[in-house]
Amino acid sequence: MKTGTRVEVRNRFDGAWSRGFTLEGEGTDDQGRILWRTVKRASDGVVLPEQFHPVDVRRELHGHRSTWWL
């Protein structure tokens, strides 16, 4: 993913996906494998102070609704 891509972040408390973020950066190893990602809140442009494991950040799903209980 490129910087600025709209993403969802996995909530560490309940495992749900939260929207409203963009990809800010990625850290890679010598082989180019992604080790961590940083994200920015789209609402105010604040970069979150934590690094996320790559599996906890995904491209935002279009048309996805948070109605898993229906």
BELQUIBEL-V644677 format. One record per pair of residues at least 12 apart in sequence whose ideal C-beta (glycine too) atoms are under 10 Angstrom apart, sorted by the first residue. I is the first residue (numbers start at 1). GAP is how many residues later the second one is. D is the distance in Angstrom with one decimal. If there is no record, write none. Layout:
# BELQUIBEL-V644677
i = (I	I)
gap = (GAP	GAP)
d = (D	D)
This chain:
# BELQUIBEL-V644677
i = (1	1	1	1	1	1	1	1	1	2	2	3	3	3	3	3	3	3	4	4	4	4	5	5	5	5	5	5	5	5	6	6	6	6	6	6	6	6	6	6	7	7	7	7	7	7	7	7	7	7	7	7	7	7	7	7	8	8	8	8	8	8	8	8	8	8	9	9	9	9	9	9	9	9	9	9	10	10	10	10	10	10	11	12	12	12	15	16	16	17	17	17	17	17	17	17	17	18	18	19	19	19	19	19	20	20	20	20	20	20	20	21	21	21	21	21	21	21	21	21	21	21	22	22	22	22	22	22	22	23	23	23	23	23	23	23	24	24	24	24	24	24	24	24	25	25	25	25	25	25	26	26	26	26	26	27	27	28	33	34	34	34	34	35	35	35	36	36	36	36	36	36	36	37	37	37	37	37	37	37	38	38	38	38	39	39	39	39	42)
gap = (21	22	25	33	36	53	56	57	58	21	24	19	20	21	22	23	35	37	18	19	20	36	16	17	18	19	34	52	54	55	13	14	15	16	17	36	53	54	55	56	12	13	14	15	16	17	30	32	33	35	45	49	50	51	52	53	12	13	31	48	49	50	51	52	53	56	12	28	30	32	39	41	43	47	48	49	42	43	45	46	47	48	45	38	40	44	41	50	52	39	40	41	43	44	47	49	51	21	48	23	41	42	45	47	19	20	21	22	23	24	40	17	18	19	20	21	22	26	27	31	36	39	17	18	19	20	23	25	38	14	15	16	17	29	34	36	13	14	15	16	17	21	23	24	12	13	14	15	22	26	12	25	26	28	31	24	27	26	21	19	20	21	23	16	18	19	14	15	16	17	18	20	21	14	15	16	17	18	19	20	12	13	14	19	12	13	17	18	18)
d = (9.8	5.3	7.8	9.1	8.3	9.7	8.2	9.0	6.3	7.2	9.7	7.9	5.7	6.5	6.4	8.3	9.7	9.2	5.4	6.6	8.4	8.8	9.6	6.5	4.6	10.0	9.9	9.6	6.2	8.0	8.0	8.5	7.4	5.7	8.1	7.2	7.3	4.2	9.8	9.2	8.5	9.3	5.2	6.4	5.2	9.5	8.1	6.1	9.5	9.4	9.4	10.0	5.3	6.4	6.0	5.7	8.3	7.0	9.4	9.5	7.5	5.5	7.7	5.3	7.0	8.2	5.4	8.9	5.8	9.7	8.1	9.6	6.3	6.4	5.7	8.3	7.9	8.7	7.7	4.1	7.5	7.9	9.1	9.2	9.2	7.8	9.7	7.2	8.1	9.3	9.7	7.1	9.0	8.1	8.1	7.8	9.9	9.9	9.0	8.5	6.0	8.7	8.3	8.2	9.6	9.9	6.4	5.0	6.0	10.0	8.8	9.9	4.3	6.5	6.0	6.1	9.2	9.9	7.8	9.7	8.0	8.2	6.7	5.1	8.3	5.6	9.0	9.7	9.0	6.4	7.9	6.1	7.9	10.0	7.0	8.7	7.9	4.4	5.6	4.5	9.8	9.9	5.2	8.2	7.1	4.7	8.7	9.1	8.5	9.1	7.6	9.5	9.9	7.8	9.1	7.1	9.6	10.0	8.6	9.3	4.6	9.8	9.3	8.4	8.4	7.4	9.2	3.9	6.4	6.7	7.1	9.6	9.2	7.0	5.0	7.9	5.9	9.8	7.9	4.6	7.8	5.8	7.2	9.0	9.4	6.6	9.7	6.3	9.7)
